[in-house]
Amino acid sequence: MEARPSPGGVLRCRVCDVGRAQNFVIALAGFCLFAGKIVALARQQTESENAMKTSFYSAVAVTMLGAAPALAGGLTAPVAEPVVVEPVVMATSVGPNWTGGYLGAQIGYGDIGTSLKGVEGDGAIGGLIAGYDYDLGNWVIGAGLDYDWTGIELEPAAVEVEEVMRVKLRGGYKIGNGLAYLSGGYAKAKTDVLGNDDGYFVGAGYEHRLSDRFSLGGEVLYHKFDDFNDSGIDVDATTIQMRAAFRF
């Protein structure tokens, strides 16, 4: 005879199955809730990271946009600073300008000696002057021509010196309205008996400007003529003269 379960046992088994199913459903629901929270948290973290990346990229873009004008300005050619040139101070001229020509006259005293003992003479001498000066600032250079007449007799040889001609160079330093200078050059003397001869002279002088057109001065010259006209006689002469010139 086959045994059959009682109704009470069957009922208890069904109740147990229902309880197990409920517990499974509750556990499954809890797992789903937990998983949902995990997913939500992961999504929030991803969104936060995306937001941070977006903010970083935005900051980089703003920085690059701000730097763009500076970079663009750096590509332009640099503006050259103006060169400051110090003014050149030219040497100022002291006193009047001596550049120009002149004509004038001179007169004075001459003393003539020779290599012959006791043969000498002195007297008046004078003539015409002409020349040209060039002003260099504080210094003046020039060239000139003198032609003097004289009647100095060399006693007791009875020789008369008639003329003296000079071709001169001079250079001097300006002192206010005046010019102190040294001079030298070629000289030629003519006599009535011994003929004429060439020599040289050196000297010094001072000339003062009275105005733009007129000047007065004084000059001392020493002349030397060796073996005058092959006569075997050496002649020397010193002249002291006052000069007046019209300048143009």
Salt bridges, closest charged atoms under 4 A:
ASP133 OD2 - ARG170 NH2 2.67
ASP133 OD2 - ARG247 NH2 2.78
ASP135 OD2 - LYS174 NZ 2.80
ASP146 OD2 - ARG166 NH1 3.69
ASP146 OD2 - LYS168 NZ 2.82
ASP146 OD2 - ARG243 NH1 3.77
ASP148 OD2 - ARG166 NH1 2.79
GLU207 OE1 - ARG170 NH2 2.97
GLU207 OE2 - ARG247 NH1 3.25
GLU219 OE1 - LYS168 NZ 2.86
GLU219 OE1 - ARG243 NH1 3.53
ASP226 OD1 - LYS224 NZ 3.95
